[in-house]
């Protein structure tokens, strides 16, 4: 009985010590800001259209007026393969051609789950597939896409799926084994380019992504709408929280971490298209934009892709508010 009590006390001590040390590691101290930070933007042509913008004009404005040289180009399975085995790559080809003309670089997001709600953009013809049928269709889509795009010099990396293990959006469950199968397929088709594997910045240690990808991609949000609590709330996380996790991934797996989604647009109780301006202001405005740039610098990470550049352009065009647009110009 005494031995059992000693074991319980020892285990409790170890647990308490682990909690304290983990808190110190992830929440105490500061990261050294990177000497040279590279800034880019996410771009979704379908999202630009949903905002009522001419998506091609918007994209060219990013290139020519903002001077963006780094893009995360978002694709949707339902748009690229509107019917089985029939592909429409022209919109993405056009983006890549225009970037190449101006010496810009991009990585391409491909898969079943890619950014912008509902996250999983499954074509109507595959909506009622079984898991086995759906996974086979995704692999066929990936193979056709990689074969088509891999000769494009503008593309420097592939991102396969978007936070596939994080339960967000209207999506069927994604198997870890299938995600690995997707990545292995891509690497067999194009061994020269790295594959970016992504996970939630706030709700993960990024170890799963580090195990399957060549580069870990993560997100960073500061203030969001939590539907579970029905409130706007900031994440109570210091910049070092992200910096230490990136250090840990580098130490344990030898992988670099980049931020592929830095909050720079509102996150409210409805989709952005239906969110009134006064609600938008609660989670993103010029002051918050400046603060998130400073916060990002203090993580110690060196590469960031803003989430929301289409919204900057919408503010400038529809609301005659170019404040964030002009502030962003200073970075590019």
N, C-alpha and C positions, 0 to 999 in steps of 0.2 A: 504493500500500500504506500509506504514512504517513497519507494522508487518511482511509482506511478505519479505521485504528487510532484516529485522532483522533475520528472519528464514534462509534466504539464507546465510547471513554472518556467522551465528552460525554454519550452516552445513559445510560451507567452512573451518571454523576454526577447527571443529572436524575432517574433512578429512585431513587437513594439519597436525594436531597434531598426528593423527593415522599413517600417513606416516612417520613422523619424529621418533615417538616412535618405530614403527616397524623396521625402519632402524637401530636404536640404538640397539634394542633387538637382531636382527639377524646378524648384521655386526660389532658391536663394542665390544671390550673386548676379553677375552680369556677363554677357557674352561680348567678345571683342568684335566691333563692327567690321565687316569685310572692307578691305582696301578698295576694291573695285566691284561695284554692284551693277549687274546687267538687268535691265528692265525690258519686259515685253508685255504683250496683251493677248488675251483670249479673243478669238473671233468666231462667231457663229452666224453664218449668212441667214439661216432660218430665223434666228432671234432678231437680227436686224430688221428683217421683213415684218416680224410680229410687232415691232415697235413702230411700224409704218414708215421705215426708212428705205431708200434705194440702197440695197446692200452693196452693190458694186461701187457706187459713189462713196459710201461710208468707208469701205475698205481702202479705196484709193486715197481718201482723206487721211487715214491713219498713216499710210506710206508717205504721202507727199507733204501734208501739213504738219502732222505730229512728228514725222521722221522715225516711225517705229521700224526697227530692224529685226525684231524677234517676235515670232507669232506662235501661239498654240492654236492650230486650226481645227475646229470642231466639225465632225461629220455626223450624219445620222444614217443608220442602216436603212430605214424606210425610204430615205431620199436617194441613196446611192444604188439600192436594188429594189425599185418599185414593183417589179414582178420577178418571179423566180428565174434566176440566171440572166436577167436583163439588167445591165448596169448603166448608170448615168453619172459619169465622173466629171462632166464638163464644168460645173460650178467650182469644184475644187481645183481642177486643172487650171482654170482661169486665175484663181487666187495665187497658185504657185507660180504661174508665168509672170504675173505682175510683181510678185515679190522678187523673183529672180532678176527682172529688169533693173531693180533698184538695190540689188545686193543684200536683200533681207533673207533671213533663215527662218525655218518653221519646223515644228514637229506636228505630226498628224495624229489625231485621236480616232481610233477605229474600234469597232466592236458592237455588241448589243447594247451595252450601257455606256452612253456618252453624255456629256454635260447638257444641261437645260432640261427642265421638267417636261415630261414625266421621267426623265433619265433613261429609261429603256425605250428605245425607238424601234419597236418591232414592227416590221411591215404587216399590213393587214392579211396578206396571204400566209403568214407564218403564225398568226395570232393564236390559233387553236392547235398548234403542234404539241406533241408530247415533248418532254425534256430531251429525250434522245434525238428526236427529229429536229428540234430547235437548235441543239448544239451542233448537229451535223450541218445545218443551214448556216450557222454563224461561221463555222470553219471554212465552208465553201466561199462565203462572202469575204472573209479575211484573205484567203488565198488569192481570189480574183483581185482584190484591192491592192495587196502588196505587189503582185506581179505587174499591175498597171502603174503604180506610183514609184516603184523602186528605182527607176532610171532617172527620176527627177532630182537634180543636184541640190535644189533648195531644201529638201527634207534632210534633217540631220539625225532624227530619231523617230521612233514610233511610240505612241502611248496606246497600250492595249487595254481596253475597258477603262471605266472611270470609277475609282473607289468601289470595285466590284464586291468586296466583302463587307462594306458598310451599308446597313439596311436603310437606305433613303430612296424615295421615289416609288413609282409604281412598277415594280420589277419582280419577275420570278426569282427564286433563290439561285445564286451563282455558286457553283461548286468550286472549291479551291483547286481541285484536281483538273477541272476543265479550264480554269484560268491559266494554269501551268501548261496545259496542252495547247492553248491558243498561243502563248508566248513561245513555246518550243517550235510551233509551226512557223511563226513569223521569223524566228532566228534561223530556221532551216532554209527559208526562202530568201532571206537577206541577212547573212551573217555579219555584214560590214557595219550595220548601224546598231546602236544600242536601243534597248527597249526600256521605256519608262513604266514602272508599276506604281500605282497611286493608292493612297489611303488617307483617311480623315486626319487633319492636322490636330484636332482637339481630342479625338476619342480613340486614338490608337498610338502604339509605340512604333509602328511602321515596320515591325519585324517580318510580317508576312510578305509585305511588298519587297523588302530587301532580299528575301529568300528567292523570289522568282524573277525580279527585274535586274537590269544592269544599273539603273538609276532609280532612286526613289523620288516620287513626286508627291507633294503634300499640299494641303490647303491652309489658309489662315484667315479667320473671320474674327471680328472684334465685337460687333453688336448685331444681334439677330432677333427674330421673332421665334419664341419657343411655343409651338402650338400646344404642347403638353401642359404648359403652365399658363397659357393665354396671356403672355406678357412679352414686352421687349426687354432683353437683358444682355449685358456685356459678358463676355467670357472673362472670368477672374484669373487670367493667366499672364505672367510676366513674359517678356521677350525671351528670357533665358530658357523658358520651358521648351521652346522650339529649338533653340540653339543646342541645348544639352542632348535632346533626342537625336538631332542630326549628328552630333559628335558620337553618340552611342552607336548609331547605325554604321558610321565610318569605322569605329573601333572594332565592332563585332563582325561586320560583314564586308568591310572594305568598299562600301558603296557611297557615292555622293548623294546628297539630298538637295533637290531644288523645289522652290515653291511654284506650283503650277496654277494656283488659284488664290490670288490675294484680293480680298474683298475691296471693291471700289464701286459698288452699286448698292442700292437699298435691298433689305431683306424684310419683307413685311408679311402680314397675314394672308395676302392674296398675291397672285403673280404680278410682276412688275407692270404689265400692260394695264392692269386694273387698279393700281395703287395710286391714290390721290397724292399730289405733290406734298401736302402737309404730312402725310404718313411717310413718304419717301425720306423726308428731311430727318425723321427720327433715327434712322440708321446710317444715312450717308448724306453728307454735304461737304462744302469746301473745308471747313474746320476739321471734320472727321477724316477727310481725305489726307490732309496734311499730317494728322496724327498717325494714321496708319502707315504712311511712308516712313515717318520717324521710328515707329514701332518695328517695322520690317527691318530697317537698318540695324536696329539694336538686337535682332536675333542672332546676328553673326553670319547668316546665310547670304549667298552672293548672287542668286538668280531668282527673279520674281516675275510672274505673269499676271497682270491685273485682270480681275474679273469684273467686267462692267464697262469696257470702253465704248461699246455700242450705246450705252445709256448716256455717256458723256456727250456723244454726238447728238443724241436725241434731245438732251437738255439745251444744247447750243442751237439746234434747228427749230425745235418745237416750242421751247420755253424762253428762247433768247437769253439763255444763261450759259455763258462760256467760261465761268470761273474755274471749274474743275478742268476743263479742256486746256485752258491757258496754264494752269499749274502743272498739268501733266507734260506740257511742252518742255518745261525746264529739265525734265528727266531724260527725254529722248534727244 
